[in-house]
């Protein structure tokens, strides 16, 4: 945000590694390497080292898993390193720790970091649960993630992973699909400027094309197109509604913080449910998660009431949003 000091901001791109939180028994371990904003701060990626540990003991170490001296200058560069676990680890199940060490140069200065280059992060090992069994299933049952942000979500606060990277990570977890539900206030922006809206909605159109392209190529997996729309509840507060399967874009900028003190939503819950196509499934987004105080104050954020959840045309509620805490218990 302009005029505010940030511990995170510095003159180099964001560099990070990520892994799924779960791994099917026979799946290779996919390690995502991601570099963001290298168009502003180009880097030389000199080397990447991987270390895999189990119960404090080093199992695998891999040097130069990405060709060294790679110059990166794209807005969002990524690569998945699929690491097959060797026969010596075939009986290793449970929590496995992963560390990724980056060696890079920016503006002629040598740098290094572990797992990410953020100033305030813990640098703790990434942790994955390698399961002894596949996810339980019955005939006709498909498991997936119904609230996922991709790289089309990109603003002052957060950004998501590329669609294809997410699909590969999900498959390793044993999932069959995910719903891409990027924020409505991100999907109406210009491709290269998240503070400027574009009435031609190029990001929304690009998302639709990419989903079609990936679904036509990737086997045994589906990305369900969608949107997380900011809209008004009955109390005239901004809440989030998930639309799955929609090709029609709905504007929702009330809690975008793109323009100060402009917090009015373009639609209400009832309005959206009446305008969506019949085949589109609508769910309340994290309805029992309390809105933080400053979000209530500055961007008019609120919560779903029971009356809101009883709206005609709403198919259900998303009761889990990352942590099985009080909001999950309330949703359940």
C-alpha positions in Angstrom: 0.0 0.0 0.0 1.2 3.5 -0.8 2.6 5.6 2.0 3.0 2.6 4.4 6.3 1.1 5.5 6.6 -2.5 4.7 9.0 -5.1 6.1 8.3 -7.4 3.2 9.1 -5.0 0.3 12.7 -5.0 -1.1 14.5 -4.6 -4.4 14.4 -8.2 -5.5 11.7 -10.6 -6.7 9.7 -12.8 -4.4 11.4 -16.3 -4.4 9.7 -19.3 -2.8 9.3 -23.0 -2.8 6.1 -24.9 -2.0 4.9 -28.5 -1.8 1.5 -30.2 -1.3 0.6 -31.1 2.3 -0.1 -34.7 1.4 1.4 -37.3 -1.0 -0.1 -40.4 -2.4 1.9 -43.6 -1.7 3.4 -44.0 -5.1 3.5 -40.4 -6.3 6.6 -38.5 -7.0 7.1 -35.5 -4.7 6.4 -32.3 -6.7 8.4 -29.3 -5.5 7.2 -25.9 -6.9 9.9 -23.3 -7.4 8.4 -19.8 -8.0 9.9 -16.4 -8.8 7.5 -13.4 -8.9 8.2 -9.9 -10.2 11.5 -10.7 -11.9 10.4 -8.4 -14.7 11.0 -5.6 -12.2 14.1 -7.2 -10.5 15.8 -9.7 -12.9 17.9 -12.4 -11.2 20.4 -15.1 -12.0 19.4 -18.3 -10.4 22.8 -19.9 -9.7 21.7 -23.0 -8.0 18.9 -24.8 -6.1 19.6 -27.5 -3.6 16.9 -29.9 -2.2 17.2 -31.7 1.2 14.6 -34.3 2.2 14.6 -35.4 5.9 12.6 -37.9 7.9 12.6 -37.9 11.7 15.6 -35.6 11.7 17.7 -37.8 9.4 18.7 -36.6 6.0 17.3 -39.0 3.3 18.0 -37.3 0.0 20.1 -34.3 -1.1 20.0 -33.0 -4.7 22.2 -30.2 -6.0 21.5 -28.2 -9.1 17.9 -29.6 -9.6 17.5 -26.6 -11.9 20.2 -25.8 -14.5 22.5 -23.1 -12.9 23.1 -19.6 -14.2 19.5 -19.3 -15.4 18.5 -15.7 -16.0 14.9 -15.0 -14.9 13.1 -11.8 -15.9 9.4 -12.9 -16.3 6.6 -11.5 -14.2 5.8 -15.0 -12.9 8.4 -17.8 -13.5 7.8 -21.3 -12.1 9.0 -24.8 -12.4 7.9 -28.1 -10.7 10.8 -30.4 -9.8 9.2 -33.9 -9.7 11.3 -35.9 -7.2 10.8 -39.7 -7.4 11.5 -41.1 -4.0 14.1 -43.9 -4.3 13.6 -47.5 -3.3 15.5 -46.9 0.0 12.5 -44.8 1.1 9.7 -47.1 0.0 8.8 -47.8 3.6 9.1 -44.2 4.8 5.6 -43.0 5.6 4.4 -40.1 7.8 5.7 -36.5 7.9 8.6 -35.7 5.7 10.5 -32.4 5.9 11.7 -30.6 2.7 14.2 -27.7 2.5 15.0 -25.8 -0.6 18.1 -23.7 -0.7 18.4 -20.9 -3.3 21.6 -19.3 -4.5 21.0 -16.3 -6.7 22.3 -12.9 -7.8 20.3 -9.7 -8.2 21.7 -6.4 -9.4 25.2 -8.0 -9.4 25.0 -8.9 -5.7 25.1 -12.5 -4.5 22.2 -13.7 -2.3 21.0 -16.9 -0.7 17.9 -18.0 1.1 16.1 -21.1 2.5 12.6 -21.9 1.3 11.8 -18.2 0.6 13.4 -14.8 0.6 10.9 -12.9 2.8 12.3 -10.9 5.7 9.7 -11.9 8.2 9.1 -15.6 7.5 10.1 -18.5 9.8 12.3 -20.4 7.3 10.9 -23.6 8.8 11.1 -26.7 6.7 8.2 -27.5 4.4 6.3 -30.5 5.7 4.4 -33.2 3.7 2.5 -36.2 4.9 3.4 -39.3 2.8 0.4 -41.6 3.2 0.6 -45.4 3.4 -2.8 -45.5 1.7 -4.6 -43.8 -1.1 -7.5 -41.4 -0.2 -10.6 -43.4 0.7 -13.2 -43.4 -2.1 -16.3 -45.1 -3.3 -17.7 -45.5 -6.8 -18.7 -42.2 -8.3 -17.0 -40.2 -5.6 -14.6 -37.4 -6.5 -12.5 -35.4 -4.1 -11.1 -31.9 -4.7 -10.6 -28.4 -3.4 -13.5 -26.1 -3.9 -11.9 -22.8 -3.0 -8.6 -22.2 -4.8 -6.8 -19.0 -5.8 -4.6 -19.0 -8.9 -2.1 -16.5 -10.3 -5.1 -14.6 -11.6 -5.5 -13.4 -8.0 -2.8 -10.8 -7.7 -3.1 -7.7 -5.6 -1.6 -5.8 -2.7 -2.2 -8.7 -0.3 -1.9 -12.0 -2.0 -1.1 -14.0 -5.1 -1.8 -17.6 -6.1 0.0 -20.3 -8.0 -0.3 -21.0 -11.8 -3.2 -23.2 -12.8 -1.1 -26.0 -14.3 1.2 -26.1 -11.3 -1.8 -26.4 -9.0 -3.3 -29.2 -11.0 0.0 -31.2 -10.8 0.2 -30.6 -7.1 -3.4 -31.7 -6.6 -2.9 -34.9 -8.5 0.0 -35.8 -6.3 -2.3 -35.4 -3.3 -4.8 -37.8 -4.8 -7.4 -35.2 -5.8 -9.5 -35.3 -9.0 -10.3 -31.6 -9.4 -10.2 -28.1 -8.0 -12.4 -25.1 -8.4 -10.5 -22.0 -9.4 -12.2 -19.2 -7.5 -10.2 -16.0 -7.9 -11.4 -12.7 -6.5 -13.9 -10.7 -8.6 -11.9 -7.6 -7.8 -8.7 -9.2 -9.3 -10.4 -10.6 -12.4 -11.5 -7.2 -13.7 -8.0 -5.7 -13.6 -5.5 -5.0 -16.4 -3.1 -7.9 -17.0 -0.1 -5.9 -15.8 -1.7 -3.5 -13.3 -3.8 -4.7 -10.4 -4.8 -1.2 -9.4 -6.4 -0.4 -12.8 -9.7 -1.9 -14.0 -10.2 -2.9 -17.6 -13.8 -3.0 -18.9 -12.7 -5.6 -21.5 -11.9 -8.0 -18.6 -8.8 -9.5 -20.2 -7.8 -11.5 -17.1 -11.2 -13.1 -16.9 -11.0 -14.0 -20.6 -7.5 -15.4 -20.2 -8.6 -17.5 -17.3 -11.4 -19.1 -19.3 -9.1 -19.9 -22.2 -6.4 -21.4 -19.9 -8.9 -23.6 -18.1 -10.2 -24.9 -21.4 -6.6 -25.5 -22.6 -5.5 -27.4 -19.5 -8.6 -29.5 -19.3 -8.1 -30.6 -22.9 -4.5 -31.7 -22.2 -4.4 -33.1 -18.7 -5.7 -36.6 -18.1 -7.7 -37.7 -15.1 -8.0 -34.3 -13.6 -10.4 -31.3 -14.1 -10.2 -27.6 -13.3 -13.6 -26.2 -12.6 -13.9 -22.6 -13.6 -15.3 -20.2 -11.1 -15.2 -16.9 -9.3 -15.2 -15.6 -5.7 -17.6 -12.6 -5.9 -17.6 -9.8 -3.3 -21.3 -8.8 -2.7 -23.6 -7.4 -0.1 -25.3 -9.4 2.6 -28.6 -8.3 4.1 -26.8 -6.0 6.5 -25.1 -4.2 3.5 -21.7 -5.7 4.4 -19.2 -7.2 1.9 -19.1 -11.0 2.0 -17.9 -13.6 -0.5 -20.0 -15.9 -2.8 -18.4 -18.8 -4.7 -19.7 -19.5 -8.2 -18.6 -22.8 -9.8 -18.9 -23.4 -13.5 -19.6 -19.9 -14.6 -18.4 -18.4 -17.8 -20.3 -15.1 -17.1 -18.3 -12.6 -15.1 -19.8 -10.7 -12.1 -18.2 -7.5 -10.9 -17.5 -7.3 -7.1 -15.2 -4.6 -5.9 -16.6 -3.5 -2.5 -13.8 -4.9 -0.4 -11.0 -4.6 -3.0 -9.2 -1.7 -1.3 -8.3 -0.5 -4.8 -10.0 2.9 -4.1 -10.1 4.4 -0.6 -13.5 4.7 1.0 -15.3 3.1 -2.0 -16.8 0.0 -0.4 -20.2 -0.4 -2.1 -20.9 -3.8 -3.7 -22.2 -4.1 -7.3 -24.6 -6.9 -6.3 -26.4 -8.4 -3.4 -26.5 -12.2 -2.6 -30.1 -12.4 -3.9 -29.2 -10.4 -7.0 -26.3 -12.7 -7.9 -28.4 -15.9 -7.3 -31.1 -14.6 -9.6 -28.7 -13.6 -12.4 -26.4 -16.7 -12.5 -26.9 -19.4 -15.1 -29.0 -22.4 -14.0 -26.0 -24.8 -14.3 -23.8 -22.7 -12.1 -23.4 -23.8 -8.5 -23.4 -21.2 -5.7 -21.9 -21.6 -2.3 -21.3 -19.3 0.6 -17.6 -18.6 0.9 -16.2 -19.3 4.4 -19.5 -18.0 5.9 -18.7 -18.6 9.6 -15.2 -17.0 9.5 -15.3 -13.7 11.5 -14.2 -10.5 9.7 -11.2 -8.9 11.3 -11.7 -5.5 13.0 -9.8 -3.4 10.5 -11.5 -5.1 7.5 -14.8 -4.3 9.1 -13.7 -0.7 9.6 -12.0 0.1 6.3 -13.5 -2.2 3.6 -17.0 -2.9 5.2 -16.4 -6.6 5.5 -19.0 -8.6 7.2 -20.3 -12.2 7.7 -23.1 -14.4 6.4 -26.1 -14.6 8.7 -28.4 -17.6 8.8 -30.9 -15.7 6.8 -28.3 -15.0 4.1 -27.5 -18.8 4.0 -31.2 -19.5 3.5 -31.3 -17.5 0.2 -33.1 -19.3 -2.6 -30.6 -20.7 -5.1 -27.7 -21.2 -2.7 -26.5 -24.8 -2.9 -24.5 -24.9 0.3 -21.8 -23.4 2.5 -18.0 -23.8 2.6 -17.4 -24.8 6.2 -13.6 -25.4 6.0 -11.2 -22.7 5.0 -7.7 -23.9 5.8 -7.8 -24.5 9.6 -10.1 -26.8 11.6 -10.7 -24.1 14.3 -13.8 -22.4 15.7 -15.0 -21.2 12.3 -15.1 -24.8 11.1 -17.0 -25.9 14.2 -19.5 -23.1 13.7 -19.9 -24.0 10.1 -20.4 -27.7 10.9 
